[in-house]
Amino acid sequence: MLSLQEQLQDAAELMKEAQRIVALTGAGISTESGIPDFRSLGSIWQQVPPVSYQDFISKPEARQQYWQTRRNLSAQVLSARPNAAHLALAELERKNRLLGIVTQNFDGLHHDAGNNAEHIVEMHGTSRAAACTLCGKRSSIKELQQRIDAGEIDPLCPDCGGFLKAATILFGQRVPDEELIRARKLALSCDLLLVVGSSLKVTPAATLPRLALKNDVPLIIINLQPTPLDDYAEIVINEKVGVVLPPLVSLL
């Protein structure tokens, strides 16, 4: 069993050979900023399962549950700040080694950390805007949340009458084609794929490492728990990403 320092050295040697690194980030990078994930013990999502897109569209009570859950979580998301792992990825970009970030998170913390917005693909949308489920028009999430807090139960789009929600992707909702195309392009263009805090169990994000592997691109996985692709990775480090990424990037 290699020590963490030995794993870091091996990962750094592999990354030193790469010029087009792509990072795929999941909930595990944001839990260290205080944002709960879906699977951890004690998570709010185990007490109140997330509302599916189909239920949101078809059931008024599901939409009310959605807004109640969002009210409980919004303070955590608003107060969250980039942690050491987010900042390390921004530093990797400044070193001209990072081609882009594909993230499953919608908290916007990669933007706050200083990564170029043009190089970030938010596959599951963003909680920093509101969107209509019918016409897709985006608007202020702050103003929409104020309407909810003032007692509005089921907010509708003033333009088309569609249901309004945060501009995030719910379970059962399609990832926008544009974001999926950008993510796949990054996976096919990189010369090293770095998985950061993702269980690799949620598609279509989980398919991206497989695209890279088909091109014989090396895979480094940093995640607390095992993933389905551990056996295919060059290096697997089961540790908190905030512990691993800063010293790893500093070795480059």
Secondary structure, DSSP 4 states (H G I P E B T S, - for coil): ---HHHHHHHHHHHHHT-SSEEEEE-HHHHGGGT---SSSTT-HHHHSPPPBHHHHHH-HHHHHHHHHHHHHHHHHHHH----HHHHHHHHHHHTT-EEEEEES--S-HHHHHT--GGGEEETTEEEEEEEETTT--EE-HHHHHHHHHTT-SS-B-TTT-PBEEEEEPPBTPPPPHHHHHHHHHHHHH-SEEEEES--S-STTGGGHHHHHHHTT--EEEE-SS--TTGGG-SEEE-S-HHHHHHHHHHT-
